[in-house]
């Protein structure tokens, strides 16, 4: 089966609107046929008809929504973003349609003997109920639909503002003292200064290496206030609209509504989980902040007094310095991680571990010259060897207007299309890794290596999905169509796989010096591997504060109570960060204005990263035992079990059931908790 085709290189706003109109017309016709009985026949099943309509519309939607993430033309991106909102409204309207709900409830079960078919029936009816089909008032149903459309449009505008932000700072070479490879920053012809974009490949090296505090402060101030003017009001508006929708549906607040459909079940359980970790990380955070403060005093010299404090622009700098003293020189490490070698090795490791083969599709239709397409083949020793399983694309370098974070975007769901072969899944890894430039190859910071390894775990989770219904295929809320695992399970598979990147066995393969091709020396490999949890107390504590903030602001409209004081949504963020991380954010800033997650589907779900990480650590313990037994970590047999039990089922099985199936016991937090005490 060939990879999906894309018209996006030649897309225009008009062509996107035409294609979207055709999608909507076909989908509307299918829904009308189900409601009016036109879908009935001697061998038909309305659930099967609905599933096919969802699958076809989902697959077609990727062609018109992807340009909003990657296209080079701002008008095309805007048209694609608007189309995404329209398609989201189309899916939402169908899955909140009272007539459709009644037809499905009354439908006599015909066919569909596969266990996944029954699961689809339960899941789609639950979605319809949670979308307002249980509301008796037509006025309430209409109000709910209108508010949801407003939420989608506002979230799109919020994210577009971040992606379209072209703000930059300018510095002299002297102000950038300590930062290597200044050639990455182009020179302004008028001022003669280096131009620094507010994107990670530009800002992180400055925050980590710039010796002048004033330089780091300017960069952090700019990133912390990015899009603050336009996006703060959008952020608050979405909070209020979500609360309105939850109350219309009979929930106390949006957090209760959102958590009900996740593994955690309730916001109270999520908060209790987070507070347990806040307490567990507290000693580590305090100890490490004191270490960083001592590093700052030492750098300032003998004249530094007890009044010296850690400022927010100091954290990345002294964290890097502390790791350097432990033998991890991040600047020097880059020479061992040329992007081309890292990419090839990561793909090879995944091939070996999961029993796969990736082949480049040289003539595939792509949307930019940087993009690569691969076909995924089974390389297992069983009868499936050589079988095409899916396709993936790599679009891993930044461009103006492109989505400025890291994600995997699904391009086609897995679903059965009547008597034809199963439609195969496909996705794209949209990244922003350090690019090459004339005369200088792409050299990755180790954090970028880790990110690539993690994101490719999502790629494999997507392309290995073996679902009969698109609703159970890999997806997340960046796309307008419904689907995917429970949101707080979404990160589990890739976080488990991310563990491999820190292991000496893997680091020996990933590292290759740009000049002589040598791997990292064993002493450096050991130091890097040991440094994984070094100086992570602040970062984890700040993350926990952000996750608690997410639950709090989705618990109802402000003002919000915290430790005896009242806060609005903006001031609450800064109060929680200072309280739980020990370092106050930039004065006058609201970093939430450029925080993608809460407006891209992680609302009342940001806790899900560390919730997933606890399960991922437990899963990885099955592999780490191999190292303890002096066996290779890349074990094809155990990898095949992981592929079959965790990756391929996707949403055809509940997350907890998949964990139990692989572990052959109930999951535990112990493996994760043991890491907190590690130096």
Residue, then its C-alpha position, 0 to 999 in steps of 0.5 A: x500500500x502506498x503512503x498517503x498523498x499530500x497536496x500541501x506543497x501546492x495548496x492554496x486557501x481555496x483548494x483547502x476550503x474546497x477539499x474540506x467542503x467535500x469531506x463535510x458533505x460526504x460525512x454529513x451524507x453518511x450521518x443523515x443516511x444512518x438517522x433516516x434509515x438509508x444506511x440500513x440493509x439486509x447485512x448492514x449495521x449502523x455502528x459499522x456504517x458510522x465507524x466507516x464514515x468516521x474513518x474516511x473523514x478522519x483520513x481525509x481531514x489530515x490532508x487539509x489540517x496538516x498545512x496549518x502545522x507545516x506550510x510555508x505560506x501564512x495564508x495557507x496556514x490560516x485557512x488550514x487552521x480555520x478548516x481544522x476548527x470547522x472539521x472539529x465542529x463537524x465531528x463534535x456535531x455528529x457525536x452530540x446528535x440526539x437523533x443519531x444517539x437514539x438511532x444507535x441505542x435502538x439499533x438491533x445488533x447485526x454482525x460485528x462479532x469481533x470483540x473490538x466491535x462491541x468496544x466501539x459500540x460502548x465507546x461511541x455511545x459514551x462519547x455521545x452521552x458526554x457530548x450532551x445527548x443526555x440533555x433534555x433541553x434543545x437550548x442547552x444542547x445548542x448552547x453547548x455546541x456553540x461554546x465548544x465551537x468557540x473553544x476550538x476557534x480560540x485554541x486555534x488562534x492561541x496556538x497560531x499566535x505562538x507559531x507565527x511569533x517572529x519576535x527576536x532579540x539582538x546581542x553583540x558577540x560580547x553579550x553572548x560570551x560563553x555561547x559556542x557556535x555563534x554562527x547559528x545566529x545571523x547578523x543584522x545588516x543594520x545593527x551588526x548584532x546577532x539575531x536571536x529567535x524565541x525558539x528553543x534551538x536559539x534560546x536554550x544555548x544562551x540560557x545554559x551557556x551565556x556568562x552574562x546574567x543580563x543576557x540570560x535575563x533578557x532571553x528568559x524575560x522575552x520567552x516568559x512574556x511571549x504572546x502575553x498581550x494577545x494570548x492571556x485573554x484567550x487563555x482565560x476565555x477558554x477556561x470560562x467556556x470549559x467551565x460553562x460546558x462542564x456545568x451544562x453537562x452536569x459536572x461540577x467543573x471541567x476537571x471533573x469532566x475531563x478526568x472521568x474519561x482518563x485512567x486516573x478517574x477523578x481530579x482529586x486522585x490526580x491532585x493527591x498523586x501530584x502532592x505525593x510527588x511534591x513531597x517526595x521531590x522536596x528534599x532533592x529540590x532543596x539540596x540541589x538549589x543550595x548546590x546551584x546557589x553555591x556554584x553562583x557564589x563561587x562564580x561571583x567570587x570572594x566578594x559574594x555575600x549571604x544575600x546572593x539568591x538564585x534568579x530564574x535566569x540562573x537555573x539552566x546555567x547553573x544546572x548545566x554547570x553542576x552537570x559539567x562538574x559531574x563530568x557532563x560537558x554539554x557543549x563538548x557532547x554535541x560533537x559526538x551527536x551529529x544529527x544524521x548519525x543519531x537519526x540513523x542509529x535511533x531508527x536502527x535501534x527501534x528496528x532491532x527492538x521491535x522487529x521492524x524494517x524502515x525503508x525510505x520512499x524516495x518518490x513519496x509526495x512530501x510538503x517540503x524538501x527537508x521531509x523524508x517518508x519511510x515505509x514500515x515493514x514487519x521483520x519478525x520471524x513469524x508469518x508477518x515478515x515483509x508485511x507493510x504496517x504503515x508509513x511515517x514522515x520526518x519533518x524535524x527542522x524549524x522553519x518560519x511559521x511551522x509548529x514550534x514545539x515537538x509532536x507527532x501528528x497522525x496522518x491516517x488512522x488504522x481502520x477496516x474499510x468494508x471488504x478491502x484491506x485495512x487502511x494503514x496508519x501513518x504519521x509525521x514527526x514534526x520537530x525543531x532540532x538544530x539544523x545544519x547550515x552552510x559549512x556546519x553540520x547539524x550537531x545535537x544537544x543531548x536533550x535533543x537526542x533524548x527528545x528525538x528518541x522519545x518522539x519516535x516512540x510515538x511514531x511507532x505507537x502510531x504506525x504499529x496500531x492494529x485497530x479495526x475502528x479509527x476511534x481506537x487508532x492512535x490520535x491526540x487532540x491536535x487533530x480534529x477527529x476523535x480517537x486514541x488511548x486515554x490521555x494519561x496513557x498517551x505518553x506511557x509507550x514513548x516514555x518507556x522507550x525513552x529510557x533506552x537513550x540513557x543506557x551505556x549500551x545505547x549511548x555507545x551506538x548513538x555517539x560518533x564524533x563528527x571529526x574522527x567517528x569515535x564513540x564517547x569514551x567509557x568514562x563520559x558514557x558512565x558520567x552521562x548515564x549517571x547524570x540522568x536524574x542529577x539536578x532534576x529536583x527543580x525541574x520536576x518540582x516546577x512541572x508538578x506546580x504547573x500540573x497542579x495549576x492546570x487542575x486548579x484553574x479547571x476546577x471552576x472560575x476564579x478567584x482561586x484560593x491557595x494557602x489562605x490567599x485569593x488569586x486570579x488565573x495569572x497570579x495563581x500560576x506564578x504563586x504556585x511556581x514560586x511555592x513549589x519550585x522555590x524560585x519566583x518566575x519573571x516579574x510581570x510574566x505569565x508563561x501560560x500565554x505561550x504554553x501549548x499544552x492546556x489549549x492542545x488537549x492536555x487540559x486537566x491532564x498535564x499531570x499525565x506526563x509524570x503519571x505516564x512516567x511512573x508506568x513507563x519506569x515500571x515497564x522498563x524494569x523488565x528490560x533493565x533486568x536484562x542488563x543486570x543479568x549481563x544480557x543485551x538490553x535490545x532484546x528482540x523477544x521482549x521487544x516483540x512482547x512490548x510491540x504486541x501488548x502495548x503498542x499494537x493494541x492502541x485504544x482497543x484495550x484499556x491502558x491499565x489492562x495493557x499494563x497488566x498484560x505486559x507486566x503479568x501483575x498490577x503496575x507499581x510506582x516503586x520503580x519510579x519512586x526509587x529514581x527520586x533519591x538517585x543523585 
